Amino acid sequence: MAALAAALTLLGGVSACGADGDDRPDRADRAERQKPRGQDGQDGEPDGGAEPVWKRCAAPVTAHGSAAERPGDRWQCADLTVPLDHGDPSRGTIDIALIRAKAKEPGRRIGSLLFNFGGPGGSGVASLPLSAGQYTALNSRYDLVGFDPRGVAESSAVVCRDSAATEAAHRIDHTPDTPEEEKTYLRTSRAFGAGCAERSGRVLPHVGTENAARDMDLIRRALGDEKLHYLGFSYGTELGAVYAHLFPSRVGRLVLDGVVDPSADFVGSARNQVIGFQRALENYFTDRGEDPREGTRRIVRLLERVDRTPLTTASDRPLTENLALIGIILPLYSEASWPRLTEALEAAEDGDGTALLALADAYNNRDDKGAYSPQDHAQRAISCADSKGRVTADEVRSRHLAGFTRVSPVFGPYLAWDLAGWCADWPVAGAWESPDVSAPGAAPILVVGTTGDSATPYEGARRMADALGEGVGVLLTNKGDTHGAYGTSQCTTRTVDKYLLEGEIPEDGKVCD
């Protein structure tokens, strides 16, 4: 995964289930308060560990200060102890943080519905309460369950550097024009990996997607469900598909929305994002009645200007080229945010970078006190644990930069150089070129692709449906300009709800306009 594969639900850093009157069990006494489970290991079931003890808890608060809904005792929190290394349980354990809202109609309850909101690195403990209003219909018959995957937030979070170092990293040139800028960029990237090893070395080798999928099976068992019912967005589609590959007989009703292309390797994933963001930018200009080619050239000129001389803002922080690009990317995730992009671009062209900086800060999970969430630390750690891709600066210059730039002169250079910086000298070897998601014998899996999706281009959805296998992957196409369709398209939302609530799978190839 390249750096721009951000979580579908873009949240600030969170103080999860520990703020404002939370009475979740303290971590120090967690082991004493969990109830032992029997060990059976029969019928392919995982060995039992400890049953989580659920306690009423307050919903998380974002780093930007906006509280999630707090409807009394609606939310319950718990921790599930899992092996650090599923291949060698003797190496110790870690804890997976969980949050849930019980089904409102217990007499008609289907089971639990597990969510992953993307990233990798997104916190489900934070994201689920913040977006729970979209899932009211599902909550009638499902317990809604969010979790922090291993290495994320409350689940043994990977931490690689402090906020001051993060701020400095955002100010350097991520599309280096000189040998000195290139050295600075690569030195900063290597320092990031070294910091991960120093601060989070115990968990770093074990945060990959396959381990997270095995955790999900232990969560399923702990929740008392025979089958896993699951709704995954963005990176969560890859996680759900890997689960289906590992445990096809335990697949219940699975929905994958905003689909990662399972056939793409490290370079291919980055190139897909170049295609997706350029497509979204051109759709934005077309919607404005502007020639997309001229609009693209206008953005390039703005970025070149900012590269030479960063723009002033209302704060003492300048808008650099890197931050300007990130500020442009955020509103491309959804057509509803295009007016904010227009306002920010117009202000920047007039010399004021304040609005673009605010957008970049939202994307980068920076709060108003200058603190950054470590979500991107987990994102990189998980991505580099998964992917074998390692690209040198020489390879960027000789093999990738020109081609990426031809696809998009706006996003291509950034994502080409990102290849060299993302997993540079990473202390952990990657697991695969691309994940195996074949799931023969699994129940039908609903795969939702959106035609104008910026972060996970539509073509990946068809490839995912095909890779899952005949009779397993069922493609639903949403015509729109959002990253993910559930909750934005009435037709798609109705179709997904009907499948999850009634088991009615649509015809493969159905289109929602």
C-alpha positions in Angstrom: 0.0 0.0 0.0 1.3 3.4 -0.8 1.1 6.3 1.6 -2.1 7.8 0.2 -4.2 4.7 0.9 -5.7 6.4 3.9 -8.5 5.1 6.0 -11.9 5.6 4.5 -13.2 7.2 7.7 -10.6 10.1 8.1 -10.5 10.8 11.8 -8.2 12.7 14.0 -6.1 10.9 16.6 -8.3 9.6 19.4 -8.3 9.2 23.1 -10.2 5.9 22.8 -12.5 4.5 25.5 -10.7 6.3 28.2 -12.1 9.7 28.3 -14.9 11.5 30.1 -16.0 9.0 32.7 -14.9 5.8 31.0 -15.2 2.8 33.4 -13.5 0.3 31.1 -11.3 -2.2 33.0 -7.8 -0.9 33.7 -5.1 -2.7 31.6 -3.3 -3.7 34.8 -6.1 -5.8 36.0 -7.3 -7.1 32.6 -5.9 -10.6 33.0 -7.6 -11.1 36.4 -11.0 -10.0 35.1 -11.1 -12.2 32.0 -12.8 -15.5 32.3 -10.9 -18.6 31.2 -12.3 -20.5 28.3 -12.0 -24.2 27.5 -9.5 -25.4 24.9 -11.1 -27.6 22.3 -9.4 -26.9 18.9 -12.1 -29.2 17.4 -13.5 -28.8 13.9 -10.8 -26.5 12.9 -11.7 -24.0 15.6 -8.9 -21.9 17.1 -7.8 -22.9 20.6 -9.7 -20.9 23.2 -8.1 -18.1 25.1 -10.0 -15.9 27.5 -13.5 -14.6 27.1 -13.6 -10.8 27.0 -15.3 -9.0 29.9 -17.5 -6.3 28.5 -17.8 -3.0 30.4 -19.8 0.1 29.7 -17.6 2.8 28.3 -17.8 6.3 26.9 -17.4 6.7 23.1 -14.0 8.0 22.0 -13.2 11.7 21.5 -11.2 12.8 18.4 -8.0 14.7 18.7 -9.8 17.7 17.2 -12.1 17.8 20.2 -15.4 16.6 18.6 -17.1 14.1 20.8 -18.8 11.0 19.4 -22.4 10.3 20.3 -22.8 9.3 23.9 -26.2 7.6 24.3 -26.0 6.4 27.9 -24.9 2.8 28.2 -25.0 2.1 24.4 -21.3 1.3 24.1 -19.4 -1.5 25.7 -15.6 -2.1 25.6 -13.4 -5.1 26.2 -10.0 -6.5 25.4 -9.3 -9.9 23.8 -6.0 -11.6 24.4 -4.4 -13.2 21.3 -1.0 -14.7 20.5 1.6 -12.2 19.5 2.8 -14.8 16.9 0.0 -17.1 15.7 2.7 -19.4 14.4 4.4 -19.7 17.8 2.0 -18.9 20.7 4.9 -19.4 23.2 6.2 -15.9 22.2 3.6 -14.2 24.4 0.4 -12.3 23.8 -1.1 -8.9 22.9 -4.5 -7.5 23.5 -7.0 -6.5 20.9 -9.3 -3.6 21.9 -13.0 -4.0 21.1 -16.1 -1.9 21.2 -19.7 -2.8 20.6 -23.3 -1.7 20.6 -25.8 -4.5 21.2 -28.6 -5.3 18.8 -31.7 -3.3 19.4 -34.0 -6.2 18.6 -32.5 -9.1 20.5 -35.3 -11.5 19.6 -34.4 -11.1 15.9 -30.7 -10.9 16.4 -28.6 -12.4 13.6 -25.2 -12.1 15.3 -22.3 -9.7 15.5 -21.2 -7.5 12.6 -17.5 -6.7 12.7 -16.3 -3.5 11.0 -12.9 -2.4 9.6 -12.9 1.2 8.4 -9.6 1.1 6.4 -6.1 2.5 6.6 -4.4 0.3 7.3 -4.0 1.9 10.7 -7.6 3.1 11.3 -9.1 2.6 14.7 -12.4 0.8 14.7 -12.8 1.6 18.4 -12.9 5.3 17.4 -14.5 5.0 14.0 -17.6 2.9 14.8 -19.1 5.3 17.4 -18.4 8.3 15.2 -20.2 6.8 12.2 -22.8 4.6 14.0 -25.7 6.8 12.8 -25.2 5.2 9.3 -25.8 1.7 10.6 -29.0 2.1 12.5 -30.8 -0.4 10.3 -28.1 -2.9 10.8 -28.0 -2.4 14.5 -31.6 -3.6 14.7 -30.4 -7.2 14.2 -26.7 -7.1 14.7 -24.4 -6.2 17.5 -22.1 -3.7 15.9 -18.5 -4.4 16.7 -15.4 -2.4 16.1 -11.8 -3.3 16.9 -8.3 -1.9 16.7 -6.2 -4.3 14.6 -2.9 -5.3 16.1 -0.4 -2.4 16.0 -3.2 0.2 15.9 -4.3 2.6 18.7 -5.2 0.6 21.8 -4.1 -2.7 20.4 -0.3 -2.4 21.0 0.0 0.6 18.8 3.1 1.0 16.6 4.8 4.3 17.5 7.8 5.5 15.4 8.5 9.1 16.2 7.1 12.1 18.1 4.9 14.9 16.8 7.9 17.3 16.4 9.6 14.9 14.1 6.4 14.3 12.2 5.9 18.1 11.7 9.5 18.3 10.4 8.9 15.4 8.0 5.8 17.1 6.5 7.9 20.2 5.7 10.6 18.5 3.6 10.3 18.1 -0.1 8.7 14.7 -1.0 9.4 15.2 -4.7 13.1 16.1 -4.4 14.5 18.3 -7.2 18.2 18.3 -6.1 20.6 15.7 -4.7 20.5 17.4 -1.3 16.7 17.3 -1.2 16.8 13.6 -2.1 19.3 12.8 0.6 17.1 14.6 3.2 14.0 12.8 2.0 15.6 9.3 2.1 17.3 10.0 5.4 14.0 11.0 7.0 12.3 7.9 5.6 15.0 5.6 7.0 14.9 7.3 10.4 11.1 6.5 10.5 11.7 2.8 10.1 14.6 2.9 12.6 12.2 4.6 15.1 9.6 1.9 14.6 12.1 -0.8 15.4 13.4 1.1 18.5 10.0 1.9 19.9 7.8 -1.0 18.7 10.3 -3.7 17.9 8.3 -6.4 19.8 5.2 -6.1 17.7 6.6 -4.8 14.4 7.2 -8.3 12.8 3.7 -9.4 13.7 1.4 -6.6 12.5 0.7 -7.9 9.0 -2.7 -8.5 7.5 -2.7 -12.3 7.9 -2.1 -12.0 11.6 -4.9 -9.5 11.8 -7.2 -11.9 9.9 -6.4 -14.7 12.4 -7.2 -12.2 15.2 -10.6 -11.7 13.6 -11.3 -15.4 13.8 -10.6 -15.3 17.5 -12.9 -12.3 17.8 -15.6 -14.2 15.9 -15.3 -17.1 18.4 -15.2 -14.8 21.4 -18.4 -13.2 20.2 -20.0 -16.6 20.1 -20.7 -16.6 16.3 -20.3 -19.7 14.1 -19.7 -17.5 11.0 -18.1 -14.1 10.6 -20.4 -11.3 9.4 -18.2 -8.4 8.3 -18.3 -4.9 6.7 -14.9 -3.7 5.5 -14.0 -0.5 3.8 -10.9 0.4 1.8 -7.9 -1.6 3.3 -10.7 -3.4 5.2 -11.6 -5.1 1.9 -8.1 -6.7 1.7 -8.3 -7.7 5.4 -11.8 -9.3 4.8 -10.7 -11.1 1.7 -7.6 -12.5 3.4 -9.9 -13.8 6.1 -12.1 -15.5 3.5 -9.0 -17.1 2.0 -7.8 -18.4 5.4 -11.2 -19.5 6.7 -13.6 -20.0 3.8 -15.9 -22.3 5.8 -16.4 -19.5 8.4 -17.5 -16.8 6.0 -21.0 -15.5 6.9 -22.2 -12.4 5.2 -19.2 -10.3 4.1 -19.3 -7.0 2.3 -16.2 -5.3 0.8 -16.7 -1.6 -0.1 -14.0 0.7 -1.7 -12.0 -2.3 -2.9 -8.3 -2.7 -2.9 -7.0 -4.5 -6.1 -5.6 -7.8 -4.8 -3.6 -8.4 -8.0 -1.5 -5.3 -7.6 2.0 -5.5 -6.2 3.8 -2.7 -4.4 4.4 -0.6 -7.5 1.1 -1.5 -9.0 -0.8 -0.3 -5.9 0.9 3.0 -6.1 0.2 3.3 -9.8 -3.5 2.5 -9.2 -3.6 5.4 -6.8 -2.1 7.8 -9.3 -4.8 6.7 -11.7 -7.5 7.0 -9.1 -6.6 10.5 -7.8 -6.0 11.9 -11.3 -9.4 10.5 -12.4 -11.1 12.1 -9.4 -9.3 15.4 -10.1 -10.5 15.4 -13.7 -14.1 14.5 -12.6 -13.9 17.5 -10.2 -12.9 19.9 -13.0 -15.5 18.5 -15.4 -18.1 19.1 -12.8 -17.0 22.7 -12.5 -17.2 23.1 -16.3 -13.5 23.4 -16.6 -11.3 21.6 -19.1 -9.6 18.8 -17.0 -6.3 19.2 -18.9 -6.2 22.9 -18.2 -7.3 22.4 -14.6 -4.5 19.8 -14.1 -1.9 22.3 -15.6 -3.2 24.9 -13.2 -2.6 22.6 -10.2 0.9 21.8 -11.4 1.7 25.5 -11.7 0.4 26.1 -8.2 2.5 23.3 -6.8 5.6 24.5 -8.6 5.0 28.0 -7.2 4.6 26.6 -3.7 7.7 24.4 -4.1 9.8 27.5 -4.8 8.2 29.7 -2.1 5.8 28.2 0.5 2.6 30.1 1.1 1.9 32.0 4.2 -1.0 31.0 6.4 -3.0 32.4 9.3 -0.6 30.5 11.6 3.2 30.6 11.8 3.3 27.3 9.8 4.0 27.7 6.0 2.2 25.7 3.4 4.8 23.6 1.7 4.4 21.7 -1.6 3.9 18.5 0.3 1.2 19.9 2.5 -0.5 21.6 -0.4 -0.7 18.3 -2.3 -2.1 16.5 0.8 -4.7 19.3 1.1 -5.8 18.8 -2.5 -6.1 15.0 -2.0 -8.4 15.0 1.0 -11.5 16.6 -0.6 -11.0 14.2 -3.7 -12.2 11.4 -1.5 -15.8 12.5 -1.8 -17.8 14.7 -4.2 -19.4 16.3 -1.2 -16.1 17.9 -0.3 -15.4 19.4 -3.8 -16.7 22.9 -2.7 -14.0 23.0 0.0 -11.4 22.2 -2.6 -12.6 25.0 -4.8 -12.4 27.5 -1.9 -8.9 26.3 -0.8 -7.5 26.4 -4.3 -8.8 29.9 -5.0 -7.3 31.2 -1.7 -4.0 29.5 -2.5 -3.8 31.0 -5.9 -4.3 34.4 -4.2 -1.4 33.6 -1.9 -3.2 32.3 1.2 -2.4 28.7 2.1 -4.6 28.6 5.3 -7.4 26.5 3.9 -5.2 24.0 2.1 -3.1 23.6 5.3 -6.3 22.9 7.3 -7.2 20.2 4.9 -3.7 18.7 5.1 -3.9 18.7 8.9 -7.2 16.9 8.8 -5.7 14.3 6.5 -2.6 14.0 8.6 -4.5 13.7 11.9 -2.9 16.8 13.5 -4.9 18.4 16.3 -5.0 22.1 17.1 -2.2 21.7 19.6 0.2 20.3 17.1 -0.1 16.6 18.2 -0.2 14.0 15.5 -2.0 10.6 15.8 0.3 7.6 15.2 -2.2 6.2 12.7 0.2 6.7 9.8 2.9 4.8 11.8 0.6 1.7 11.9 -0.3 2.2 8.3 3.3 2.1 7.1 4.2 -0.8 9.5 1.3 -3.0 8.3 1.9 -2.1 4.7 5.6 -2.9 4.9 5.0 -6.1 6.9 2.7 -7.2 4.1 4.5 -6.2 0.9 7.8 -7.5 -0.3 8.2 -4.4 -2.5 11.4 -2.4 -1.9 12.3 0.3 -4.4 15.5 2.3 -4.5 15.9 5.9 -5.5 17.8 4.9 -8.6 14.9 2.7 -9.6 12.4 5.6 -9.1 14.4 7.8 -11.4 15.1 5.2 -14.1 11.9 3.1 -14.1 9.0 4.8 -12.4 9.1 8.5 -12.2 8.5 9.3 -15.9 5.6 6.8 -16.3 3.9 7.9 -13.1 4.2 11.6 -14.1 2.7 10.8 -17.5 -0.4 9.4 -15.8 -0.6 12.4 -13.5 1.7 15.3 -13.4 0.0 16.3 -10.1 0.1 13.0 -8.1 2.6 10.9 -10.1 5.9 12.4 -8.9 4.8 12.2 -5.2 3.7 8.6 -5.4 6.7 7.6 -7.5 9.1 9.0 -4.9 6.9 7.5 -2.2 8.0 4.0 -3.5 11.6 4.7 -2.4 10.6 6.3 0.9 7.7 4.1 2.1 9.6 0.9 3.1 13.2 2.1 2.8 15.5 -0.2 4.8 12.5 -1.5 6.6 13.5 -3.7 9.6 10.9 -6.4 8.8 10.7 -8.4 5.6 7.4 -8.3 3.7 5.1 -11.3 3.4 3.9 -11.3 -0.2 4.0 -9.6 -3.6 0.2 -9.5 -3.5 -2.3 -11.3 -1.2 -3.9 -14.6 -2.1 -7.7 -14.0 -1.7 -9.0 -17.1 -3.4 -11.8 -18.5 -1.2 -13.2 -21.6 -2.8 -16.3 -22.9 -0.9 -17.0 -19.7 0.9 -20.4 -18.2 1.0 -21.1 -15.3 -1.5 -19.2 -12.1 -0.7 -20.6 -8.8 -1.9 -17.9 -6.6 -3.5 -18.8 -2.9 -4.0 -16.9 -0.8 -6.4 -17.5 2.9 -7.2 -16.7 4.2 -10.6 -15.1 7.4 -9.5 -13.3 6.1 -6.4 -10.1 8.1 -6.0 -8.2 5.9 -3.5 -9.2 2.5 -4.7 -10.0 2.7 -8.4 -13.1 0.8 -9.6 -11.1 -1.7 -11.7 -9.9 -3.4 -8.5 -13.4 -4.3 -7.5 -13.8 -6.6 -10.6 -10.4 -8.1 -10.0 -11.3 -8.8 -6.3 -14.6 -10.4 -7.3 -12.8 -12.6 -9.8 -10.0 -13.5 -7.4 -12.4 -14.6 -4.7 -13.6 -17.2 -7.1 -16.6 -18.2 -9.2 -19.8 -18.2 -7.2 -18.1 -16.3 -4.3 -17.3 -12.8 -5.4 -20.5 -10.8 -6.4 -19.8 -7.4 -7.9 -22.1 -4.4 -7.2 -21.2 -1.3 -9.2 -21.9 2.2 -7.8 -21.8 5.1 -10.2 -20.4 8.0 -8.2 -17.4 9.9 -7.0 -16.7 8.8 -3.5 -14.3 6.4 -1.8 -16.8 3.8 -0.7 -20.5 3.8 -1.4 -22.3 2.6 1.7 -24.1 5.6 3.3 -23.6 7.8 0.2 -25.7 5.9 -2.4 -29.2 5.0 -1.4 -29.4 2.2 -3.9 -26.1 0.7 -2.7 -27.0 1.1 1.0 -30.4 -0.6 0.4 -28.7 -3.5 -1.5 -26.1 -4.0 1.2 -28.6 -3.9 4.0 -30.9 -6.4 2.3 -27.9 -8.8 2.0 -26.8 -8.3 5.6 -30.2 -8.4 7.1 -32.1 -10.8 4.9 -29.3 -12.8 3.2 -30.5 -11.6 -0.3 -27.5 -11.4 -2.6 -27.9 -9.2 -5.7 -27.2 -10.4 -9.2 -23.6 -10.3 -10.1 -23.0 -7.1 -12.1 -25.9 -5.1 -10.6 -25.4 -1.3 -11.1 -26.6 1.5 -8.8 -26.8 4.8 -10.6 
